[in-house]
Amino acid sequence: MADFSTILQSPQVRALVQENILERAFHDALFPRLMFRGDATPQLWPGNVGDTMVFTGVGLIRPNLAPLVPGVDPVVSQFPAEQWTATARQYAGTIDTHMPTSIQAIADLFLRNTHQLGLQAGQTLNRLPRNAMYAAALSGQSVMDGAAGPLATLRVARLNGFTRARRPDLVAGSPVKFDFVSANNPLQVTVAGVVGVQSIIAFAADTAGDETGPGTVTFSAPITVADRAAIKAVDASFIVRVGGGARVDDITSASTLQMRDLRSAMASMRQNNIPEHADGRMHCHLDPVQEAQIYNDPEWQRLNTSLPDYFIYKDFAIGQTLGMAMFRNSECPLPETVAGSPTSFVTPSLSFSLADPFAGEMINPTGVTIHRALVSGQGGVMEYHQDMNQLLTEAGITGRVGEPQINNNGIEVYTDRIQLILRAPLNRLQDQVASSWKFIGDWPVRTDVTSGNLARYKRFTTIESGS
């Protein structure tokens, strides 16, 4: 006989409602502490300016150390400039609640649905700046995907950092903006095993519009390459690889994070005059495995000899060292925290997912999991967001709009500038309530190519180790 109860006829919901004896509560899931978004400086997106904003940075005028010839005027000086962009994009999630079911259920489904939706919003808007920061930190370094040649068009594991160039020395190239590579706007690169410097003049992504994942690049002349040969752009970011090496393939399970690797990262930041965050420190986000690796370093052990009661050992927390504030961050990129990541090595084209476009390979060909600590300085990434109140019209809204306040396992989930929409039931029986969240904005990462060395991005450095 058909069941015409008011409860939604779903086996899963039925089991929650009436099978066995249920406690009248939902228990929170394990949830990471969301920290990457905290490194982004929030800025309001101005109204009525379009969906793309261009930012301009300037370099320094080179010092004049030579004395003037008497009676000769000084040469007119110019300073270099560079530009980067942000594009307003909309991110959202939604869930429906059948209110008769929520009323009859032994636990409040509506409140739990809203709670879980808020967790999704917080985690989404944490991983978006994470991916942007890591894309900058890993820019311009990858490996060739397959042995081939002599050919001009070859596959690379990641296009990140090989799709745009800024060539102020060429008439055809933009003197300030990073434009797509072309014959008139080439990007100089070096490929392991290939004599001389090559230039990339075109690219094609496996997925249209993607500039992070796998694809092909076209060189100015045919070359022959070996599979997994390192490729590096002239403006590549500085990467610290434990034990050295030019690619993730060189990392082994014995390549564990040590104090000297932290010093190398800090030296690069200081050499490039990167400013500290507002707390007076660089920020270092590292996963729990890398945090544990430091404790195996003899230098770290000597540094903390005779301090068994100090918080470093009592709380298993590094705290501050070498001018860095160390954050244990369980959202650092690993196979379990990057959507679509494989659990073992596969060809690069299969190890990337647009569902979570992370710029690095997670596992190398020898099966070693790559851990990446991220060191950041002030001003590297901004969070440009739109004021959601501007979306309200004179017609008003049906339902309620607010900002979610969520606490999970005693941890306050960071949901600032996220709009929560509770739509009034609009179906014929007025009992289906839609809960949604929405965010409009972007996380532009600034370039610093006009200051210091040739690296395009200098305010982020990653330290790669293995396990």
C-alpha positions as CSV (number, residue, x, y, z in Angstrom):
1,M,0.0,0.0,0.0
2,A,1.3,3.5,-0.9
3,D,2.6,5.6,2.0
4,F,0.9,9.1,2.0
5,S,2.7,10.4,5.1
6,T,3.7,14.1,5.1
7,I,7.3,13.0,5.2
8,L,9.2,13.0,1.9
9,Q,9.2,9.5,0.5
10,S,13.0,8.9,0.3
11,P,14.6,5.7,1.8
12,Q,17.4,7.8,3.2
13,V,15.1,10.4,4.8
14,R,12.7,7.6,6.1
15,A,15.7,5.9,7.8
16,L,16.6,9.2,9.5
17,V,13.0,9.8,10.6
18,Q,11.6,6.5,12.0
19,E,14.0,3.6,11.9
20,N,15.3,2.5,15.4
21,I,15.7,5.1,18.1
22,L,17.5,8.3,17.1
23,E,19.1,10.9,19.2
24,R,17.5,14.3,18.5
25,A,20.6,15.9,17.1
26,F,23.1,15.9,14.3
27,H,26.8,15.7,15.2
28,D,29.3,17.9,13.4
29,A,31.6,16.5,10.8
30,L,35.4,16.9,11.0
31,F,36.1,20.2,9.5
32,P,39.4,22.0,8.7
33,R,40.5,25.4,10.0
34,L,40.1,27.8,7.1
35,M,43.2,30.0,7.0
36,F,44.2,30.8,3.4
37,R,41.5,33.4,3.0
38,G,42.9,35.3,6.0
39,D,46.0,36.2,4.0
40,A,43.9,38.1,1.4
41,T,43.2,41.7,2.0
42,P,39.5,42.5,1.5
43,Q,38.6,45.3,-0.8
44,L,35.2,46.4,-2.0
45,W,34.6,46.1,-5.8
46,P,33.4,49.6,-7.0
47,G,30.0,49.8,-8.5
48,N,29.3,50.4,-12.2
49,V,32.8,49.8,-13.4
50,G,32.3,46.5,-15.3
51,D,33.4,43.0,-14.5
52,T,37.1,43.4,-15.0
53,M,39.5,45.7,-13.1
54,V,43.1,46.5,-14.1
55,F,45.7,47.3,-11.4
56,T,49.0,49.1,-12.0
57,G,52.2,48.7,-10.1
58,V,55.4,50.7,-10.6
59,G,59.0,49.8,-10.2
60,L,61.9,51.9,-9.0
61,I,64.0,54.3,-11.0
62,R,67.5,53.0,-11.2
63,P,69.9,55.0,-9.0
64,N,72.3,57.4,-10.8
65,L,75.8,56.8,-9.4
66,A,77.8,58.5,-12.2
67,P,78.7,62.2,-11.8
68,L,77.3,64.6,-14.4
69,V,79.6,66.0,-17.0
70,P,79.8,69.8,-16.3
71,G,77.3,71.7,-18.4
72,V,75.3,68.5,-19.4
73,D,71.8,68.0,-18.2
74,P,70.9,64.6,-16.6
75,V,69.1,62.1,-18.9
76,V,65.4,62.1,-18.4
77,S,64.4,59.1,-16.1
78,Q,61.6,56.7,-16.5
79,F,60.2,54.1,-14.2
80,P,58.9,50.7,-15.2
81,A,55.3,49.7,-14.7
82,E,53.2,46.5,-14.8
83,Q,49.6,45.6,-14.7
84,W,47.4,42.7,-13.5
85,T,43.7,42.1,-13.6
86,A,40.8,40.8,-11.6
87,T,37.5,39.5,-13.0
88,A,34.3,39.5,-11.0
89,R,32.9,35.9,-10.9
90,Q,29.9,34.5,-9.0
91,Y,30.2,31.5,-6.7
92,A,27.2,29.8,-5.1
93,G,25.6,26.7,-3.7
94,T,22.1,25.7,-2.8
95,I,20.0,23.1,-1.0
96,D,16.3,22.4,-0.7
97,T,14.4,21.6,2.5
98,H,10.9,19.9,2.4
99,M,9.4,21.6,5.5
100,P,6.8,19.0,6.4
101,T,9.7,16.5,6.5
102,S,11.8,18.9,8.6
103,I,8.9,19.3,11.1
104,Q,8.2,15.6,11.4
105,A,11.9,14.5,11.4
106,I,13.4,13.7,14.8
107,A,16.1,16.4,14.1
108,D,15.7,19.7,12.4
109,L,16.7,19.1,8.8
110,F,16.2,22.8,7.8
111,L,18.8,24.1,10.4
112,R,21.2,21.3,9.5
113,N,20.9,21.9,5.8
114,T,21.6,25.6,6.3
115,H,24.6,24.7,8.6
116,Q,26.1,22.3,6.0
117,L,25.6,24.8,3.3
118,G,27.5,27.4,5.2
119,L,30.4,25.0,5.7
120,Q,30.4,24.5,1.9
121,A,30.6,28.2,1.4
122,G,33.4,28.7,3.9
123,Q,35.5,25.9,2.4
124,T,34.9,27.0,-1.2
125,L,36.0,30.6,-0.5
126,N,39.1,29.3,1.3
127,R,40.2,27.0,-1.5
128,L,39.8,29.7,-4.2
129,P,42.5,32.0,-2.8
130,R,44.5,28.9,-1.9
131,N,44.7,27.9,-5.5
132,A,45.4,31.5,-6.7
133,M,48.3,31.8,-4.2
134,Y,49.8,28.4,-5.1
135,A,49.4,29.1,-8.8
136,A,51.6,32.2,-8.3
137,A,54.1,30.3,-6.2
138,L,54.4,27.5,-8.8
139,S,54.3,29.7,-11.8
140,G,56.7,28.9,-14.7
141,Q,58.0,25.6,-13.6
142,S,56.7,22.2,-14.9
143,V,57.8,19.1,-16.8
144,M,57.3,17.9,-20.4
145,D,54.6,15.3,-20.8
146,G,56.1,12.5,-23.0
147,A,59.3,12.2,-25.0
148,A,59.0,13.6,-28.6
149,G,60.8,15.5,-31.2
150,P,62.1,17.2,-33.1
151,L,58.8,19.0,-32.9
152,A,57.7,22.6,-32.3
153,T,54.5,21.7,-30.5
154,L,54.9,19.6,-27.4
155,R,52.9,18.7,-24.3
156,V,53.6,20.0,-20.8
157,A,52.2,18.7,-17.5
158,R,51.0,22.2,-16.5
159,L,50.5,25.4,-18.5
160,N,50.7,27.6,-15.4
161,G,53.2,30.4,-16.0
162,F,53.7,29.6,-19.7
163,T,50.7,31.3,-21.3
164,R,51.5,35.0,-21.0
165,A,54.6,37.2,-21.3
166,R,55.4,40.8,-20.7
167,R,58.1,42.1,-23.0
168,P,58.7,45.9,-22.5
169,D,61.9,45.5,-24.7
170,L,59.9,44.6,-27.8
171,V,57.8,47.1,-29.8
172,A,55.1,44.5,-30.5
173,G,54.7,43.4,-26.9
174,S,52.9,45.3,-24.1
175,P,55.4,47.2,-22.0
176,V,53.2,46.8,-18.9
177,K,50.6,44.0,-19.3
178,F,51.1,40.2,-19.4
179,D,49.5,39.3,-22.7
180,F,49.1,35.9,-24.4
181,V,52.3,34.6,-25.8
182,S,52.8,35.0,-29.6
183,A,55.5,35.3,-32.2
184,N,55.6,39.0,-31.3
185,N,55.4,38.4,-27.6
186,P,57.5,35.3,-26.9
187,L,58.3,33.8,-23.4
188,Q,61.8,32.6,-22.9
189,V,62.2,29.2,-21.3
190,T,64.9,26.6,-20.7
191,V,64.2,22.9,-21.2
192,A,66.5,20.3,-19.6
193,G,68.7,18.5,-22.1
194,V,68.1,21.2,-24.8
195,V,71.0,23.4,-25.6
196,G,70.2,27.1,-25.5
197,V,67.2,29.2,-24.5
198,Q,63.9,28.5,-26.3
199,S,60.9,30.7,-26.7
200,I,57.2,29.8,-26.4
201,I,55.1,31.5,-29.0
202,A,51.7,29.8,-28.6
203,F,49.8,27.4,-26.3
204,A,46.6,25.2,-26.4
205,A,44.9,24.0,-23.2
206,D,43.3,20.6,-23.0
207,T,40.2,22.5,-21.7
208,A,39.3,25.7,-23.5
209,G,39.9,28.8,-21.3
210,D,42.2,27.0,-18.8
211,E,45.7,28.4,-18.2
212,T,46.6,26.2,-15.3
213,G,46.3,22.6,-16.3
214,P,47.8,20.4,-19.0
215,G,48.1,21.3,-22.6
216,T,50.6,22.0,-25.4
217,V,53.1,24.7,-26.1
218,T,54.6,25.8,-29.4
219,F,58.3,26.7,-29.5
220,S,59.9,29.1,-31.9
221,A,61.8,26.2,-33.4
222,P,61.5,22.4,-33.2
223,I,63.2,20.7,-30.3
224,T,63.6,17.1,-29.0
225,V,62.8,16.5,-25.4
226,A,62.7,13.6,-22.9
227,D,59.7,12.6,-21.0
228,R,59.4,14.5,-17.7
229,A,62.2,16.9,-18.7
230,A,62.1,20.1,-16.6
231,I,60.9,23.3,-18.3
232,K,61.3,26.7,-16.6
233,A,60.3,30.2,-17.7
234,V,62.6,33.1,-17.5
235,D,60.2,34.7,-15.0
236,A,59.5,31.6,-13.0
237,S,58.7,31.7,-9.3
238,F,61.4,30.6,-6.8
239,I,60.6,27.2,-5.4
240,V,62.5,25.5,-2.6
241,R,62.7,21.7,-3.2
242,V,64.1,19.7,-0.3
243,G,67.3,18.1,-1.4
244,G,67.5,20.3,-4.6
245,G,66.4,19.3,-8.0
246,A,64.6,21.0,-10.9
247,R,61.3,19.1,-10.8
248,V,58.9,17.3,-8.5
249,D,60.3,14.0,-9.8
250,D,63.5,14.7,-7.9
251,I,61.7,14.6,-4.5
252,T,61.9,11.3,-2.6
253,S,60.3,10.1,0.6
254,A,63.5,11.0,2.3
255,S,63.1,14.7,1.2
256,T,61.7,15.9,4.5
257,L,61.3,19.5,5.5
258,Q,64.1,21.0,7.5
259,M,65.0,24.4,9.0
260,R,67.5,25.2,6.2
261,D,64.6,25.0,3.7
262,L,62.6,27.5,5.8
263,R,65.7,29.8,5.8
264,S,66.0,29.5,2.0
265,A,62.4,30.6,1.6
266,M,62.8,33.5,4.0
267,A,66.1,34.6,2.3
268,S,64.3,34.8,-1.0
269,M,61.5,36.9,0.5
270,R,63.9,39.3,2.2
271,Q,66.2,39.5,-0.8
272,N,63.2,40.7,-2.8
273,N,62.2,43.2,-0.1
274,I,58.8,41.6,0.5
275,P,56.9,43.3,3.4
276,E,55.7,41.3,6.4
277,H,52.0,40.9,7.2
278,A,50.4,43.2,9.7
279,D,51.5,41.0,12.6
280,G,55.2,41.7,11.7
281,R,55.8,38.2,10.3
282,M,55.7,36.3,7.1
283,H,53.1,33.6,7.1
284,C,54.0,29.9,6.5
285,H,51.1,27.5,5.9
286,L,52.2,23.9,6.2
287,D,50.3,20.6,6.5
288,P,50.6,18.5,9.7
289,V,53.0,16.1,8.0
290,Q,55.5,18.8,7.2
291,E,55.1,20.2,10.7
292,A,56.0,16.8,12.0
293,Q,59.0,16.5,9.6
294,I,60.6,19.6,11.2
295,Y,60.8,17.8,14.5
296,N,63.1,15.2,12.9
297,D,65.6,17.9,11.9
298,P,68.7,17.8,14.2
299,E,69.0,21.5,14.0
300,W,65.4,22.0,15.3
301,Q,66.1,19.4,18.1
302,R,69.3,21.2,19.2
303,L,67.4,24.5,19.2
304,N,64.8,23.2,21.6
305,T,67.0,21.0,23.8
306,S,66.0,21.1,27.4
307,L,62.6,22.6,26.7
308,P,60.2,19.7,27.1
309,D,57.7,21.8,28.9
310,Y,57.7,24.6,26.3
311,F,54.6,24.9,24.2
312,I,56.4,23.7,21.1
313,Y,56.5,20.2,22.5
314,K,53.5,20.4,24.8
315,D,51.2,21.6,22.1
316,F,53.1,20.1,19.1
317,A,53.1,23.5,17.5
318,I,56.0,25.4,16.0
319,G,54.6,28.9,16.6
320,Q,57.0,31.5,15.3
321,T,60.5,30.9,14.0
322,L,62.9,32.6,11.6
323,G,60.6,35.6,11.2
324,M,57.6,33.4,10.2
325,A,54.4,32.7,11.9
326,M,53.8,29.0,11.3
327,F,50.2,27.9,10.7
328,R,49.2,24.3,10.8
329,N,46.8,24.2,7.8
330,S,45.0,20.9,7.0
331,E,43.7,22.5,3.7
332,C,47.2,22.6,2.2
333,P,47.1,20.8,-1.1
334,L,47.2,17.1,-0.8
335,P,45.3,14.3,-2.7
336,E,42.6,14.4,0.0
337,T,42.2,18.2,-0.2
338,V,42.3,18.8,-3.9
339,A,39.1,17.7,-5.7
340,G,39.8,15.2,-8.5
341,S,43.3,14.3,-7.4
342,P,44.5,10.8,-7.9
343,T,45.8,8.5,-5.1
344,S,48.6,7.3,-7.3
345,F,50.6,8.8,-10.2
346,V,48.8,9.0,-13.5
347,T,49.6,10.9,-16.7
348,P,49.4,14.7,-16.0
349,S,46.4,15.1,-18.3
350,L,44.4,12.8,-16.0
351,S,45.7,14.3,-12.7
352,F,44.1,17.6,-13.2
353,S,40.5,18.6,-12.6
354,L,38.7,21.9,-13.3
355,A,36.6,21.1,-10.2
356,D,39.6,22.2,-8.2
357,P,42.2,23.7,-10.6
358,F,45.4,23.3,-8.5
359,A,48.6,24.2,-10.4
360,G,50.9,21.4,-9.1
361,E,51.2,17.7,-9.5
362,M,50.2,15.9,-6.3
363,I,52.2,12.6,-6.7
364,N,55.4,12.1,-8.7
365,P,56.2,9.1,-10.9
366,T,57.9,7.3,-8.1
367,G,54.7,7.4,-6.0
368,V,56.0,10.1,-3.6
369,T,53.3,12.4,-2.3
370,I,54.3,16.1,-2.7
371,H,53.8,18.3,0.3
372,R,53.9,22.1,-0.2
373,A,54.4,24.7,2.5
374,L,53.4,28.2,1.3
375,V,55.3,31.2,2.6
376,S,53.4,34.5,1.9
377,G,54.2,38.2,2.4
378,Q,51.9,41.2,2.7
379,G,49.9,42.4,-0.3
380,G,50.3,39.3,-2.5
381,V,46.6,38.6,-2.9
382,M,43.5,40.8,-2.5
383,E,39.9,39.8,-2.1
384,Y,37.8,42.1,-4.3
385,H,34.2,41.5,-3.5
386,Q,30.9,43.1,-4.5
387,D,28.5,44.7,-2.0
388,M,25.6,42.3,-2.0
389,N,23.2,45.1,-1.0
390,Q,23.7,46.5,-4.5
391,L,21.8,43.5,-5.8
392,L,18.6,44.4,-4.0
393,T,16.1,46.2,-6.2
394,E,13.0,48.3,-5.4
395,A,10.9,45.3,-5.9
396,G,12.4,43.8,-2.8
397,I,13.1,40.2,-2.2
398,T,11.1,37.1,-1.3
399,G,12.6,35.6,1.8
400,R,15.5,36.7,3.9
401,V,19.1,37.6,3.2
402,G,21.8,37.7,5.7
403,E,25.4,36.6,6.5
404,P,25.7,33.1,8.0
405,Q,27.2,32.6,11.5
406,I,28.4,29.1,11.8
407,N,30.2,27.2,14.6
408,N,31.4,23.7,13.9
409,N,33.0,21.6,16.7
410,G,33.6,24.8,18.6
411,I,35.4,26.5,15.7
412,E,33.9,29.7,14.2
413,V,33.7,29.3,10.4
414,Y,34.9,32.4,8.5
415,T,32.0,33.5,6.4
416,D,32.4,37.2,6.0
417,R,31.1,38.8,2.8
418,I,29.2,35.6,1.9
419,Q,25.5,36.2,1.3
420,L,23.0,33.6,2.7
421,I,19.6,33.6,1.0
422,L,16.6,31.8,2.5
423,R,14.0,31.9,-0.2
424,A,10.3,31.7,0.8
425,P,8.5,28.5,-0.4
426,L,7.3,29.3,-3.9
427,N,6.0,25.9,-4.9
428,R,2.2,25.3,-5.1
429,L,2.0,23.8,-1.6
430,Q,4.5,26.5,-0.2
431,D,6.5,23.9,1.7
432,Q,9.8,23.7,-0.3
433,V,12.3,26.2,1.1
434,A,15.5,26.9,-0.8
435,S,18.7,27.9,1.1
436,S,21.6,29.3,-1.0
437,W,24.8,31.1,-0.5
438,K,26.4,33.5,-3.0
439,F,29.7,35.4,-3.4
440,I,30.8,37.7,-6.2
441,G,34.4,38.7,-6.5
442,D,37.9,37.6,-7.3
443,W,41.3,37.0,-5.7
444,P,43.9,38.8,-8.0
445,V,47.5,38.0,-7.3
446,R,49.8,40.9,-8.0
447,T,53.0,40.7,-10.0
448,D,56.3,42.3,-9.0
449,V,58.4,41.8,-12.1
450,T,59.5,45.4,-12.2
451,S,61.3,45.1,-8.8
452,G,64.2,42.8,-8.0
453,N,65.0,39.8,-10.1
454,L,63.0,38.6,-13.1
455,A,60.5,36.5,-11.2
456,R,56.9,37.5,-12.0
457,Y,55.6,36.6,-8.6
458,K,57.7,37.2,-5.5
459,R,55.4,37.5,-2.6
460,F,54.8,33.7,-2.4
461,T,57.3,30.9,-2.1
462,T,56.5,27.2,-1.8
463,I,58.6,24.6,-0.1
464,E,58.2,21.1,-1.6
465,S,59.0,18.0,0.4
466,G,57.9,14.3,0.1
467,S,56.5,11.5,2.2
